[in-house]
Amino acid sequence: MKIQSVRAVPVNLPLPHPMEWATGRMTSQAHVLVRIMTDEGVEGIAEAIPRENIYGETQVGMVHVINDLLAPLVAGIDPFHVEKVHEKMAFIKGNLAAKGGIDVALWDIMGKACGLPCHKLLGGYRGSIEPSRILWLTSDEAMLDQARELNGRGYRAFKVKGGVDADADIRRVHALRQVVTRDTKLYIDGNQSYTYFEAKRVHDALRGELDYFEEPMAATNEKDRVRLAHAIDIPIAGDESNFTLYDIAHQIDIDALSVMMIKIPRSGYTYGRKIAALCEAYHRPMMIGSQSESDLGMTAIVHMGCALKTISYPCEFMDYEDPARPSLINEQIRMEDGRVYPPAGPGLGVTLNEDAVEKYTVR
């Protein structure tokens, strides 16, 4: 089997409501659909996600990089030879999300060719994952109402978007603790926006109420990051400091983080597994963060979360239950009793809704 073609399709899926955080705001998902066809007629699909303010990758740029630069490099390679594919793609520097999309699509092909779902190919550690939901910046009342409603549907972990106003973040977590169940995990994502003293004050004010912290300070402020990690008694999770395998190794070396985060669009599965092996060696648990995936991208998260023992923290999900939310796939993600289950079919286990692809493709 050989890779016959690699095609990137720009799509724009409108969101049913805006999503806002300390450093940005979204009203639609301007993403990239990756389609890889083999000479035996097996197609692999994946979602690649540009974030110009994080990775420096734009939708237009990713389409160009995938179609015009990466596709010729990997054409003719056996899709099972993922190490060789990455060796070829390394000729183009950076472009993590573009390469991550190609990688996941290759694993989709491998699963289909073997008749196995991706989570079994990747490790098969567990049959379902615990999901976490993001509480975006909004009014306190709206955030509390959302947490109550999601708690009632089985969610037991919430990321509270913060970093804009430390006092407001303290107030929100205090209020959330009054309305969620006792076993619910709460963590604040500072999006690198706190100073050391603000982060320390938030932690001290929420002692016993906050379960962990995500990227409270700038990834480049390493002295204060290490200082904070040694001054508080809850784990600090990475994100913007966890882009590459080298990044993870460096954060472990300086002892700045206790929980390592990967995001499937920027790591893919191949490098995601390498990161997991490194984390396991240094006893660092992992979590999968959301890059505002559509249903297709969230499916990729479920498979990876089920595959590896080291990914033991709740994995982040978008509000896929909203009937107004557009989707590129025909299948629905299944959640029962507070657990999310991967599709049972081969590969990612999902099929493209070609009418939806046509509707949301950017011309």
C-alpha positions in Angstrom: 0.0 0.0 0.0 1.3 3.5 -0.9 0.2 7.0 -0.2 -1.3 8.2 -3.5 -2.5 11.7 -2.6 -2.7 14.1 0.3 -5.3 16.9 0.2 -6.0 19.7 2.6 -9.5 21.2 2.5 -10.2 24.5 4.4 -13.5 24.4 6.3 -15.3 26.9 8.4 -17.9 25.6 10.9 -20.0 28.3 12.7 -20.2 28.0 16.4 -23.6 28.1 18.1 -22.1 30.6 20.6 -18.8 32.6 20.9 -15.9 31.1 22.9 -13.8 33.6 24.8 -10.6 33.2 26.8 -7.9 35.5 28.2 -6.0 35.9 24.9 -8.6 35.3 22.2 -12.2 34.8 21.0 -13.8 32.5 18.4 -17.1 32.6 16.6 -16.3 29.8 14.1 -13.9 26.9 13.6 -11.7 27.8 10.7 -10.0 24.4 10.4 -8.5 22.1 7.8 -9.8 18.7 6.8 -7.0 16.4 5.8 -7.8 13.5 3.3 -5.1 11.0 2.4 -5.8 8.4 -0.3 -3.8 5.2 -0.9 -3.3 3.3 -4.1 -5.6 0.6 -2.7 -8.5 2.9 -2.2 -8.3 3.3 1.6 -8.8 6.9 2.7 -7.6 8.4 6.0 -9.1 11.5 7.4 -8.2 13.9 10.2 -8.7 17.5 11.4 -5.8 19.9 11.4 -6.3 23.1 13.4 -4.5 26.4 12.8 -3.9 28.8 15.7 -1.9 31.8 14.4 -1.6 33.3 17.8 -0.2 30.0 19.3 1.7 28.1 16.6 1.9 30.7 13.9 -0.1 28.5 11.5 -3.0 30.0 9.6 -5.7 28.1 7.6 -4.5 29.5 4.3 -0.9 28.7 5.2 -1.7 25.2 6.3 -3.5 24.3 3.1 -0.5 25.5 1.1 2.0 23.7 3.3 0.1 20.4 3.2 -0.9 20.5 -0.5 2.2 22.0 -2.0 5.1 21.1 0.3 4.3 18.1 2.5 2.2 16.1 0.0 5.0 15.7 -2.5 7.4 14.6 0.2 5.3 11.7 1.5 3.8 10.5 -1.8 4.6 6.9 -2.5 5.5 6.0 1.0 3.7 3.1 2.8 1.3 4.7 5.2 2.4 2.2 7.9 6.0 3.7 7.7 5.1 6.7 9.9 8.7 7.2 11.1 9.8 7.6 7.5 6.9 9.9 6.8 8.0 12.1 9.7 11.6 12.0 8.6 10.5 13.3 5.2 8.2 16.0 6.6 11.0 17.2 8.9 12.5 18.9 5.8 9.8 21.5 6.3 10.5 23.2 9.6 7.8 23.8 12.2 4.2 23.5 11.0 3.3 21.2 13.9 -0.5 21.2 13.2 -0.1 20.5 9.5 2.1 17.5 10.2 -0.2 16.4 13.1 -3.2 16.2 10.7 -1.3 14.1 8.3 -0.1 11.8 11.1 -3.6 11.1 12.4 -5.0 10.5 8.9 -2.2 7.9 8.5 -3.3 6.1 11.7 -6.8 6.2 10.4 -5.6 4.4 7.3 -3.7 1.8 9.3 -6.7 1.1 11.5 -8.9 0.6 8.4 -6.3 -1.6 6.7 -6.0 -3.8 9.9 -9.7 -3.7 10.8 -8.9 -2.3 14.2 -9.9 1.0 15.9 -7.1 3.5 16.5 -7.2 3.1 20.3 -6.3 -0.6 20.1 -3.5 0.1 17.6 -2.1 2.8 19.8 -2.1 0.8 23.1 -5.6 -0.2 24.0 -5.3 0.6 27.7 -8.9 1.5 28.6 -12.3 1.4 27.0 -13.5 4.9 27.8 -12.2 8.2 29.2 -13.3 10.8 31.7 -14.2 14.0 29.9 -13.5 17.6 31.1 -15.5 20.6 29.8 -14.3 24.1 29.3 -16.2 27.0 31.0 -15.4 29.9 28.8 -15.2 33.5 29.9 -18.8 34.8 30.4 -20.9 36.1 33.2 -20.7 34.4 36.6 -24.4 33.4 36.3 -24.0 31.8 32.9 -20.9 29.9 34.0 -22.7 28.6 37.1 -25.8 27.6 35.1 -23.6 25.7 32.6 -21.7 23.9 35.3 -24.9 22.8 37.0 -26.4 21.5 33.8 -23.2 19.7 32.7 -22.8 18.2 36.2 -26.2 16.8 35.9 -25.2 15.1 32.6 -22.2 13.4 34.2 -19.3 15.8 33.8 -17.0 15.7 36.8 -14.2 18.0 35.6 -14.2 21.6 34.5 -11.6 24.0 33.2 -12.3 27.5 34.3 -10.9 30.0 31.8 -9.2 32.8 33.7 -6.1 35.0 33.7 -7.9 38.3 33.0 -8.8 39.2 36.6 -7.4 37.2 39.5 -10.1 38.4 41.9 -12.8 37.4 39.5 -11.2 34.0 39.0 -11.2 33.5 42.8 -14.8 34.5 43.0 -15.9 32.2 40.2 -14.2 29.1 41.6 -15.6 29.8 45.1 -19.1 30.0 43.5 -18.6 26.9 41.4 -17.6 24.9 44.4 -21.0 25.6 45.9 -22.9 24.3 43.0 -20.9 21.3 41.7 -20.7 17.8 43.2 -18.0 17.1 45.8 -16.2 14.8 43.4 -15.9 17.4 40.6 -12.4 18.5 39.7 -11.9 22.3 39.0 -8.8 23.8 37.4 -8.0 27.3 36.1 -6.4 27.9 32.8 -4.5 31.2 33.2 -3.4 31.2 29.5 0.0 32.4 30.7 -1.6 35.7 31.9 -0.9 35.9 35.6 2.2 37.3 37.3 3.8 35.1 39.9 2.2 37.0 42.7 -1.3 36.8 41.1 -0.9 33.1 40.6 0.2 32.5 44.1 -2.6 34.7 45.5 -5.2 32.7 43.4 -3.8 29.4 44.7 -3.7 30.5 48.3 -7.3 31.9 48.2 -8.5 28.7 46.6 -6.6 26.2 48.8 -8.7 23.0 49.0 -11.0 24.2 46.2 -8.7 24.1 43.2 -7.4 20.7 42.0 -4.7 21.9 39.5 -3.5 24.9 37.6 -2.9 25.2 33.8 -0.2 27.5 32.5 -0.7 30.3 35.0 2.4 32.3 33.7 4.3 32.9 30.5 6.1 29.9 29.2 9.2 32.1 28.8 9.2 33.1 32.5 10.9 30.0 33.6 12.4 31.2 36.9 8.9 32.2 38.2 7.3 29.1 36.8 9.7 26.9 38.8 9.4 29.1 41.8 5.6 28.7 41.7 5.7 25.0 41.2 7.7 24.6 44.4 5.6 27.1 46.3 2.1 25.6 45.9 0.6 22.2 46.8 -1.4 21.4 43.6 -0.1 20.3 40.3 0.7 22.7 37.5 -0.3 21.5 34.0 1.4 22.5 30.8 0.0 23.6 27.4 1.8 26.4 25.6 5.1 25.1 27.0 4.4 21.6 25.8 4.5 21.8 22.0 7.3 19.4 21.1 9.1 16.4 22.6 12.0 18.7 23.4 9.6 21.1 25.2 8.4 18.2 27.4 11.9 17.1 28.2 12.9 20.6 29.1 9.9 21.2 31.4 10.7 17.9 33.2 14.4 18.9 33.5 13.7 22.3 35.1 10.8 20.8 37.2 8.2 23.4 36.3 5.3 21.1 35.6 3.6 18.1 37.3 1.1 17.3 34.5 2.0 17.3 30.8 -0.6 18.2 28.2 -0.7 17.2 24.6 -3.1 18.4 22.0 -3.6 15.9 19.1 -3.6 18.6 16.3 -0.1 19.6 17.2 1.4 16.2 18.2 -0.5 13.7 16.2 -0.4 10.2 17.4 3.2 9.2 16.6 4.8 12.0 18.6 2.1 11.8 21.2 3.2 8.3 22.0 6.8 9.3 22.2 5.8 12.1 24.6 3.8 9.6 26.7 6.8 7.3 27.0 9.0 10.2 28.2 6.4 11.2 30.8 6.0 7.7 32.0 9.7 7.4 32.6 9.6 10.5 34.8 6.4 9.7 36.5 4.5 12.7 35.0 0.8 12.0 34.4 -0.7 13.4 31.2 -3.9 14.9 29.9 -5.2 15.8 26.5 -6.3 19.4 26.0 -8.8 20.7 23.5 -7.8 22.8 20.5 -11.5 23.6 19.9 -12.0 20.5 17.8 -15.0 19.7 15.8 -16.6 16.2 16.2 -13.9 14.7 13.9 -11.1 16.1 16.0 -12.8 15.1 19.3 -13.0 11.5 18.0 -9.2 11.5 17.6 -8.9 12.7 21.3 -11.1 9.8 22.5 -8.9 7.2 20.8 -5.7 8.6 22.1 -7.1 9.0 25.6 -8.2 5.4 25.7 -4.9 4.1 24.3 -2.3 5.1 26.9 -2.0 4.5 30.6 -0.1 7.7 31.2 -3.0 9.8 30.0 -4.8 9.6 33.4 -6.2 13.1 33.8 -9.6 14.0 32.3 -9.5 14.8 28.6 -11.0 18.1 27.4 -14.1 18.2 25.1 -16.1 20.8 23.3 -19.9 21.1 23.6 -20.6 18.4 21.0 -24.2 17.8 22.4 -25.5 21.1 21.0 -27.9 20.2 18.2 -27.0 23.6 16.5 -23.3 22.6 16.2 -22.3 21.6 12.7 -20.4 18.4 12.1 -18.3 16.9 9.3 -19.0 13.3 10.3 -22.1 11.1 10.2 -21.5 9.5 13.6 -22.1 10.9 17.1 -19.8 10.7 20.1 -21.2 8.4 22.8 -21.2 9.4 26.5 -22.7 7.3 29.2 -22.5 7.6 33.0 -19.8 10.3 32.8 -17.5 8.4 30.4 -16.9 8.9 26.7 -16.5 5.9 24.4 -14.5 5.7 21.2 -16.2 4.5 18.0 -15.8 0.7 17.5 -15.2 0.8 13.8 -11.7 0.5 12.2 -9.4 3.5 12.3 -11.1 6.6 13.8 -14.4 4.7 13.2 -16.1 7.7 11.6 -17.2 8.6 8.1 -17.4 12.0 6.4 -20.7 13.6 5.8 -19.8 14.7 2.2 -22.8 17.1 2.1 -21.5 18.9 5.2 -18.0 18.9 3.8 -19.3 20.6 0.7 -21.4 23.0 2.7 -18.6 24.2 5.0 -15.7 24.2 2.6 -14.1 27.6 2.1 -14.1 28.6 -1.5 
